[in-house]
Amino acid sequence: MKPDPHPPKLVRMYSAASAQPVDYALKETSPFLGGGRVVGGRVIRPDKKASTYDLVEQMHFLYVRVVKAQELPAMDVTGSLDPFVEVKVGNYKGITKHFEKKQNPEWNQVFAFSRERMQASVLEVVVKDKDLMKDDFVGIVRFDVNEVPLRVPPDSPLAPEWCRLEDKKGEKIKGELMLAVWIGTQADEAFSDAWHSDAATPVESTPTAYTLIRSKVYHAPRLWYVRVNVVEAQDLVPTEKNRFPDVYVKAQIGNQVMKTRTVPARTLNSMWNEDLLFVTAEPFEDHLILSVEDRVGQGKDEIIGRVIIPLSLVEKRADDRVVHSRWFNLEKPVAVDVDQLKKEKFSSRIHLRICLDGGYHVLDESTHYSSDLRPTARQLWKPSIGVLELGILNATGLHPMKTRDGRGTSDTYCVAKYGHKWVRTRTLVDNLCPKFNEQYTWEVFDPATVLTVGVFDNSQLGEKGSNASKDLKIGKVRIRISTLETGRVYTHSYPLLVLHPTGVKKMGELHLAIRFSCTSFMNMLYIYSRPLLPKMHYVRPFNVMQLDMLRHQAVTIVAARLGRAEPPLRREVVEYMSDADSHLWSMRKSKANFFRLMSVLSGLFAVGKWFGDVCMWRNPITTVLVHILFLMLVCFPELILPTVFLYMFLIGVWNFRYRPRYPPHMNTRISQAEGVHPDELDEEFDTFPTSKSPDLVRMRYDRLRSVAGRIQTVVGDVATQGERMQALLSWRDPRATAIFVTFCLVAALVLYVTPFQMIAALSGFYMMRHPRFRHRLPSAPINFFRRLPARTDSIL
């Protein structure tokens, strides 16, 4: 009997100023994982036996594999049989698909019954005949659950056996059923594809619903940037003979459409030399469609010719080498008369340089939460530096997401994303405290990456579930790999915080176990000296507008590809996990970023305040000591840099005692989510473009103008100070420049004949002089500087 786990311990991750409510805090736990308790980041096993699934609580299941049947007796008058199998343990029942008019069916389906919830000791496998009114009994096979063998990998799979069917009285009848029955854990190979009793409710009664609740590992498609350099076009034939065409090139790949600038030509040849960028995915099923179009009038364009190029034939490159250009003949978009075509000798062509750029990393997620930074080209990949293991244990206190039978409930599943690998746990139906206990691993190539785990409510089950229903988000957790100690097991209960139009809300808690194991310590340290992104991002960088557009296209492609899997990973899930809308305007985020900046600069402000107190002699002893230290540094300037670095070393060693022992988590105080105004939240959840009333948009626009006006004033003040610095020597104010030039000449002569140490000492002592020798009026240099002209006089 396992003892009760230790109660969770609250974790304070930030200073008191950033502390948030206790209910939103991270909690450290000490669960039993892999047969041992987690204590201080280590799994303590009494038996010292290692386990493959040592980051989850071991769960036992009764597995039943229904392979096939033979020589089943006919039940209908016509001699036909529509067989299916019903696997029953107590109140739990699983059903295979049925076959029509088949006496030797093959199912090869696996059923998993949780031992924790089993209350019966007999397993019944019943073969039935599908009927319109009432299913007919064909035969049954019974097993004593206590006699079922235990099988745990790496043991070989249990071989199925033929079992003779019995009637209701227990007598042997015609027909056999091939079965395999064993007790296993979630480490079993059949776990992911099995039907689970804890996911079985009356709403899950169709084969389609069965596929929607299974766990699944997805691999996102490998994305490529497509660079289309439109050089020129020759011998263009406009539709109207009495004018030169105003032409542009439109390129399309799938739903992505890009256009070049319009070139007003004075000949039948046009020159662009313009790059168009797209995103595509392997395998390259789409085609590049280029059309040269003539802008005849306002809103009226006519196609001169077009060409279709399969992407599978496009050249790939992994560096910045020059790609060979090619000429492509343009074809008429519609059928024309053959004699007319020969008469016109239509031979328009376009000069293109096309390549698949594999030297970039295709950004398909927010840059702040990137889970992979490798380039597309596989030959540029470096060896992995470690392994990331994630155990999704359970969720507690989930907020009801739907109503069923008059009570609130949730059909919960988790999605974890890191690199190209996405994983989805099984859906636990009708459970507000689901226990998943599923473990997954990823290769780590860069520690400056982020693991994202999201929790969702499955809205595709039951009669009301449909493709139009969106899976509802419950919350997500982000964990940066570089914040984890190698080899340590982190077991914490993370608050699931979601921002709603009514404010921040805690939707429950997610219990995770995480371990980052380093396979090459030297390679990991070497990574810290390497550029964050592949070389091509610095050799031929994209601008901000291009990056935003390409990121949106990449997310769309990944969502479309994962949405075609079985079970599908829906578009809203992919967008939420990828933070697709993180770039949109939010007053709350702007305030959060401002206060983050103030927090970063608070150290400088504190040093400035301390130095001001020293100059004002608030503490005479401290001021005298600073004078002595300053005099030592002036006399021995070679000690300045060693002193600075030694001081930082001592600070780092001192802070080692108070280093963070837990991964960071979402903080409502830092996010400015606690006291946010309801209208600001409503604006943040507004669509783009807006869907609000004109009066409300006008009010928000005026508010934004007010905020932007203050920012504009601050930027103008900074620019004014810089322009005054330039005015010192520009003779814009001839008297001021003459004074400054004269001062520079005198200063040069004085500094030439005076030792530098004396000048530095006198300057320092003057700054730290006693308040008795100070006065409240600004000094002469400040007065002189403030009188200098700036370009504010030239602003309209």
Secondary structure, DSSP 4 states (H G I P E B T S, - for coil): -PPPPEEEEEE--S-GGG---GGGSEEEEE-EETTEEEETTEEE-TT----TT-SS---EEEEEEEEEEESPPP-STTS---EEEEEEETTEEEE----SS-SS-EEEEEEEEETTT---SEEEEEEEE--SSSPEEEEEEEEEGGGPPB--TTSPPPPPEEEEEE-TTS-EEEEEEEEEEEEEETTSTTTTTSEEGGG--TT--SHHHHHTTS-EEEEPPPEEEEEEEEEEEES---SSTTS--EEEEEEEETTEEEE---EE-SSS-EEEEEEEEEEEESS---EEEEEEEEEEETTEEEEEEEEEEEGGGSPEESSSPPPPPEEEE-B-SS---HHHHHHHT---EEEEEEEEE-SS----S-GGG-S----SSGGGPPPP-EEEEEEEEEEESPPP-EEETTEEE--EEEEEEETTEEEEPPPBTT-SS-EEEEEEEEEES-SS-EEEEEEEE--SSSSS--TTSPPEEEEEEEEEGGGSPBT-EEEEEEEEEEEETTEEEEEEEEEEEEEEEES-HHHHHHHTTS-SS-THHHHSPPPHHHHHHHHHHHHHHHHHHHTTSSS---HHHHHHHHTTTTTS--HHHHHHHHHHHHHHHHHHHHHHHHHHHHHTTSSHHHHHHHHHHHHHHHH-GGGHHHHHHHHHHHHHHHHHTT---S-----TTTTT-SS--HHHHHHHT--SS--S-HHHHHHHHHHHHHHHHHHHHHHHHHHHHHHHHHHTSS-SSHHHHHHHHHHHHHHHHHHHHS-HHHHHHHHHHHHT--GGG--SSPPHHHHHHHTS--GGGG--
